[in-house]
Amino acid sequence: MKRLVFLLIALLVVSSYGEESAPKQRRRSSFYFDITLGGSLRYLGAVQTISTKSNESGSGCHFESDGRYVCGSGTSSEEMSVDNEKDIGYIGGGPLLGMRFGTLIKSVFALFANFELEKTDGKVLGREEDDDARPRSVLLGGGPGVAFYPFRYSMMVIKNIYIVGAVNLLIGGGGGIGAAGVGMNFETGYLIPASERINIGLAVGVDYLSTGGLNSDIKKERGFGIWSGLKFVRK
């Protein structure tokens, strides 16, 4: 993965210096590309239904088929299945890699396709000790998004602040929770120009996701994550 990231950053730099820049007043749109290298803290939660068996004494009173009202002696019992619900979860931390490809419009809006890969290691919450749920998670996501530079034409330092919103289709999960779902991502950060097209900065983000698993006894699956990282932007 390190080699792949290095090649992507090198391509970003070469493409920026190899393209003749147009006058700002004429450039209505341009190619947008960014890479994020960071660390993420992930939480996943769900409700698990557990069936347990219990014996019910037959000492109660009831009507027989012939109309007689009979009370049991308490010597017989009936085995019944009882469903109980409990909260389970997963929490862990690990690296995050994100990439975006799109179009920057008038240096203010960027419409892009978003791709993210996250891998964390942590611990399982609320599970039995002999449960086979692994204490790690892997999430792969992709979808559309938009970046907004609200102060782009300001003469102050705030012109390098940006805001991002994206929606991802997700595959993966952790701690036995999740298989596929949808996530909503929000991000902000500050960029420092390294050249006319290349910017380097810091970013922070949060996301909320809703997933569905393959286990019928697990429901109400959801989760959230917070992350921060180093960002390279070509715009």
Sequence and secondary structure as in RCSB ss.txt:
>XXXX:A:sequence
MKRLVFLLIALLVVSSYGEESAPKQRRRSSFYFDITLGGSLRYLGAVQTISTKSNESGSGCHFESDGRYVCGSGT
SSEEMSVDNEKDIGYIGGGPLLGMRFGTLIKSVFALFANFELEKTDGKVLGREEDDDARPRSVLLGGGPGVAFYP
FRYSMMVIKNIYIVGAVNLLIGGGGGIGAAGVGMNFETGYLIPASERINIGLAVGVDYLSTGGLNSDIKKERGFG
IWSGLKFVRK
>XXXX:A:secstr
 HHHHHHHHHHHHHHHHHS    TTT  EEEEEEEEEEEEEEEEEEEEEEEEEEEEES SEEE TTS EEE  S 
 EEEEEEEEEEEEEEEEEEEEEEEEEEEEETTTEEEEEEEEEEEEEEEEES  TT    SEEEEEEEEEEEEE T
TTT SSGGGGEEEEEEEEEEEEEETTB SEEEEEEEEEEEEEESSSSEEEEEEEEEEEEEEE S TTEEEEEEEE
EEEEEEEEE 
